[in-house]
Amino acid sequence: GSITPANVVDVLRPLWGEKQETASRLRGRIERVLDWCTTMDYRSGENPARWKANLDHLLPKRSKGHSVRHHPALPWGELPVFMEQLREVGGMGARALEFLIFTAARSGEVRGATWEEIDIDAATWTIPAERMKGGREHRVPLSDAALALLGALTRLEGSPWVFFAPRGGRLYDMTVSAVCRRMNVEAVPHGFRSTFRDWC
């Protein structure tokens, strides 16, 4: 009941400049918790985490303080040729990058993929909530090309990983990024999500 808008600002301000999206989600979470507290009669009065006519006077507008970081991406028109070249590159990192492009997933999601998450018959890949950036389970439809790629992969006995490191552990982040560098493209794995969006 003693929480004030100034207290909420003290929590948000360290994140507001560099991680404004995270800070905005956190503000919303605080607002919902305090709404619940009001409903349960733990507090009364206006919600100190409310944005409109409240925190919007104490923190800079998102359009002013928010800087978007664009990841280098491959123009979508160049993707067919790139994919042909990628198929010629050996190694698990190249296969992980190929799967990443087919699914428009994040690198960490692909590198953490386990065979238990893959349903070949239903042609879906179900990523559990704890591995998703948004904290919600995500079901990814698998195209014929993605299924063919999975079908051609070697499975390592005793390893849960779809894409595994040479010693059987989880594939390193730099392994996937290194494929782009070796192919001399001005793009990073995360940039292929932008390529996918442009194509759509």
Secondary structure as UniProt FT lines:
FT   HELIX           5..16
FT   TURN            17..18
FT   HELIX           20..39
FT   TURN            40..41
FT   TURN            48..49
FT   TURN            51..54
FT   HELIX           55..57
FT   HELIX           62..65
FT   HELIX           76..78
FT   HELIX           79..87
FT   HELIX           92..103
FT   HELIX           107..111
FT   HELIX           115..117
FT   STRAND          118..119
FT   TURN            120..123
FT   STRAND          124..127
FT   HELIX           129..131
FT   TURN            133..134
FT   STRAND          138..141
FT   HELIX           144..152
FT   TURN            157..158
FT   TURN            166..167
FT   HELIX           173..182
FT   TURN            183..184
FT   TURN            189..190
FT   HELIX           191..199
//
